[in-house]
Amino acid sequence: MAEKAMALCGAAFRLHGRDEHDGLDCIGVADQCLAAAGVECRMPNGYSIRGGSEDSINHFMADIGFDRLTPESEMCNGDFLLVRPSPVQWHFLIRAGNGFVHAHAGLGKVVFCPGDAPWPVVAIFRLKEA
């Protein structure tokens, strides 16, 4: 999943985007990474860029086969990080190498950010081993 995330860098940002040629949001990046790992699921759509609930995110991630780890857990490539850029917004980052890949609305594209997560980490989600 980390390799797929890195391959998506440079794709345009588009809210509700699910295709790297037309644009992706953070859920679209996650969707592409899951597909590359052979995980089939129906990702949420129609949501606002702000809002949503941590409980609904936790349930969805558990339903598609992820374990929730604490924010202090050691991260592995391909982990999904749930972060909180603002009090009313949730966002996903994908761990890749020494940083993270995410759909950056402000820059208008999918980017790689080296180093630590740029926002407070709420949870780390790791795909369960088959």
C-alpha positions in Angstrom: 0.0 0.0 0.0 2.9 2.4 0.7 4.3 1.8 -2.8 0.9 2.6 -4.4 0.6 5.7 -2.2 4.0 7.0 -3.4 2.9 6.3 -7.0 -0.1 8.5 -6.5 2.0 11.6 -5.6 1.3 14.4 -8.1 -2.3 13.3 -8.8 -4.7 16.2 -8.6 -6.9 16.8 -5.5 -10.6 16.5 -6.0 -13.2 16.2 -3.2 -14.8 12.7 -3.5 -12.3 11.8 -6.2 -11.6 8.1 -6.6 -9.5 8.0 -9.8 -5.9 9.1 -10.0 -6.5 10.6 -13.5 -9.5 12.7 -12.4 -8.3 13.5 -8.9 -8.3 12.1 -5.4 -9.2 13.1 -1.9 -7.7 11.3 1.2 -10.4 8.6 1.0 -9.7 8.2 -2.7 -6.0 7.7 -1.9 -6.9 5.1 0.7 -9.3 3.4 -1.8 -6.5 3.2 -4.4 -4.1 1.8 -1.8 -6.6 -0.8 -0.6 -7.3 -1.9 -4.2 -3.6 -2.3 -4.8 -3.5 -4.6 -1.7 -6.5 -6.6 -3.0 -8.9 -5.3 -0.3 -12.3 -4.8 -1.8 -14.7 -2.4 -0.1 -17.1 0.3 -0.8 -15.6 3.6 0.4 -17.9 6.3 1.8 -18.8 9.2 -0.5 -21.0 12.3 -0.4 -19.4 13.5 2.9 -18.5 17.1 3.7 -14.8 18.1 3.9 -15.6 18.9 7.5 -17.5 16.8 10.0 -18.1 13.1 10.5 -17.5 11.1 13.6 -14.6 9.2 14.9 -16.9 6.3 15.8 -18.1 5.9 12.3 -14.5 5.9 11.0 -13.5 3.3 13.6 -16.4 1.0 12.7 -15.8 1.3 9.0 -12.0 0.5 9.4 -12.8 -2.5 11.6 -15.4 -3.8 9.1 -12.9 -3.7 6.2 -10.2 -5.5 8.2 -8.1 -3.0 10.1 -6.9 -3.0 13.7 -6.9 0.3 15.5 -3.6 1.1 17.3 -2.9 3.9 19.7 -1.3 7.1 18.3 1.9 6.2 20.2 2.3 2.8 18.4 5.3 2.2 16.1 4.2 2.8 12.6 4.8 0.6 9.6 4.7 1.3 5.9 1.1 1.1 4.6 -0.5 2.1 8.0 -3.4 4.5 7.7 -3.2 7.4 10.1 -6.3 9.2 11.2 -5.3 12.8 12.0 -7.2 15.9 13.1 -6.1 19.0 11.1 -8.8 21.1 12.8 -11.5 20.5 15.5 -14.1 19.9 12.8 -12.0 17.9 10.3 -10.7 14.3 9.9 -8.0 13.3 7.4 -6.1 10.2 6.4 -2.4 9.9 5.8 -0.6 6.7 4.5 2.7 5.9 6.0 5.4 5.5 3.4 9.1 5.4 4.1 10.2 8.2 6.3 7.0 10.2 5.9 3.4 10.2 4.8 1.4 10.5 1.6 -1.9 12.4 1.6 -4.3 14.4 -0.6 -3.5 18.0 0.2 -6.5 20.3 -0.6 -4.4 23.5 -0.2 -1.7 22.4 -2.6 -4.3 20.8 -4.9 -2.5 17.4 -5.3 -1.4 14.2 -3.6 1.9 14.8 -1.8 4.6 13.1 0.2 5.5 14.8 3.5 8.8 13.6 5.1 9.2 13.4 8.8 6.5 13.5 11.5 2.8 13.7 10.8 1.9 17.4 10.3 -1.3 17.2 12.5 -2.2 15.4 15.7 -2.6 11.6 15.2 -5.8 10.3 16.6 -5.3 6.6 15.6 -3.2 4.3 13.5 -5.0 1.7 11.5 -3.1 -1.4 10.3 -4.5 -4.0 8.0 -4.9 -7.4 9.7 -2.7 -10.1 8.3 -4.6 -12.8 6.5 
